[in-house]
Amino acid sequence: MSQFQYRALLNDGSVTEGNLEAGGRPDAFRQIEALGYTPVSLSESGDSDSGQPFGFNFARRRRSVPFRALENFTRQLASLLTAGVPLSRALQILSRESSSAAASARWKEVYDLVVDGTALADAMAQSPDTFPKVYTAMVQAGEAGGFLDRVLSQIAEFQSRARDLRSKVSSALIYPAVLMGLAIVVLVFLLVFFIPRFELIFAEFGAALPLITRIIIGVSELLTHYGLFVLAAAALATLLARQWLQTEQGRRVWEGAALAVPVLGPLTARFAMTRFCHMLGTLLGSGVPLIQALRVARESVGNQILVDAVTNSIEQVQKGDSLASSLASCPALFPGSVLEMISVAEETGRLDEELVRLSAATEKDLDRQLKTAVSLAEPLMLFVMAGFIGIIFVGMVIPIFSLQDYIQ
């Protein structure tokens, strides 16, 4: 007998939680239904909680699944289904052969739910930290259309492209990040160890200091005497900002501000457009209806401001408008040239092919723009670092020229 922990819905719509002992998951589900509950989730908690002080069960702590493990799972599941292996059998194989303990446990959870009769998309949706919304939406479309193996192959391709893009961005930002870190270290050294010595010299002569020098000395004194408090305040502010950004309002404000940045904003919108067009074209080519494909592709945009614009276009398409005219309400995401190509593709009946071709061409152009932006960021970092150090140098040197008046 095994111990199971469950969450279920009561008749009045409220949620209840509890533990029960059963010979297996099917038996556990039957016991929950016999109580008159509607099961929501069921997880095996082991033999007992004995040996865990104060009732904590450390074995139940969920660990995140690496992105590469999810990509391998998706690709292997697509291969097994294409080879004719039943879904439940394929999930069982992958849960046993996974090299990651966290991934193996997560695939086992999905397998258990599928064996109990849950649809694959619904089973994956119960682990949103592993399977994003766009992932489960595409799986749901594949299950409904009967081409789950093809959809999984496309998801694996999207994941590979996303991993390559993250690798390009992170590798391109290494040098600017090192420069920024070096600049911060140099500034802190000057303000904490170098400036106080000049301050003693100025104090001995009683010299009247310029405004810029007084500001630099004030910052130096702040870091010297209250550096730990400043660091703690910065850490607290960062924590509060992260919590605020996790709210819907904070996320919308941040994403709107990101779109307004001169260089970053257009790049963000173009990357979103590329993902949207590629996914929409792929889904249409697989036979997914336009409205359903739009809803799935909408999840790939990433920016909530742009997602709202795509949502409005979906409503217009449902009313009978063409795709190109409905997307025209979001010029930040779809430039006029892109809308013209989409309009022509709709007229010729080649919308899926044109969207995929458009995304591939735009991605190459964005790759060049990203390299250009990063190459410009490097001298900009050097300029900023030299500017701060130069300001400190000038602020300390100006009073020295006036010290001879006090010496005389």
Secondary structure, DSSP 8 states (H G I E B T S, - for coil): -EEEEEEEE-TTS-EEEEEEEESSHHHHHHHHHHTT-EEEEEEEEES--TT-GGG--GGG------HHHHHHHHHHHHHHHHTT--HHHHHHHHHHH-S-HHHHHHHHHHHHHHHTT--HHHHHHT-TTTS-HHHHHHHHHHHHHT-HHHHHHHHHHHHHHHHHHHHHHHHHHHHHHHHHHHHHHHHHHIIIIIHHHHHHHHHHHT----HHHHHHHHHHHHHHHHHHHHHHHHHHHHHHHHHHHTSHHHHHHHHHHHHHSTTHHHHHHHHHHHHHHHHHHHHHHTT--HHHHHHHHHTTS--HHHHHHHHHHHHHHHTT--HHHHHTT-TTTS-HHHHHHHHHHHHHT-HHHHHHHHHHHHHHHHHHHHHHHHHHHHHHHHHHHHHHHHHHHHHHHHHHHHHHHHH-
